[in-house]
């Protein structure tokens, strides 16, 4: 059976941390920023982690076991 290919979109969006968690960026930070508060924009700038319920799907997209 051939190797699984990594999904190119997932490769660009997710990074693996040293402890095995998967980092992700927040959504809603690309446009229409005038109506969003400074606090909200600042918090969207930080990285988040993928929830445990989505971990299996993300790892499969990244072709991890």
N, C-alpha and C positions, 0 to 999 in steps of 0.2 A: 504494500500500500504506500502511495507517495506521501511525502511530508505535507502537513497543512501549511498553507500560505497565510501570512499575517495580513489582516485587512489594512489597507493603506491609510484609510481614514482614522482607524483606531491607533495606528502607529504614531500619527501626528498629534492625537488628542490626549493620550495617556502615557504616564511614565511610572516606572516601578521604583518604590523606595527601598532602602536597605532592609527594612523590617518586613518586606513582602506586601505592603499596602500599595494601592494604585492611586496616584495623584491625578487630579483632573482640574480643569479650569471651570469657573462659574459661567453660566449663560447670562444673557442680557447685558453685556458690557460693550457691545460693538457700535450701536447707534441709538439715536433718540435719547441722548444723555442729559439734555437740558432739563427735563422734567423730573429726573431722578436726583435724590438728595446726595450731598457730598459723602455722607456716612454710608449710604447704600452703595455708591460707586466704589468707595474705598474698600468695603467688605467684599464686593464682587471681584476685586483685583487679586485677592489672596487665593491660594490654591485650596481645594477641598479634597476629600478622599472619596473614593467610590464606595457606595453603601454595600453592606454584606450581601444583600439580596441580588445585587447586580454583578457581584464579583465573578460568579461562574461564567456569565455571558461575556464579560470584558476579557477575562483570561482566555476564553475560547477564541475571541476575535484577535487577540495577541498571539495566538497559537502556543499558549503555555499549557502545561499539563495540570 
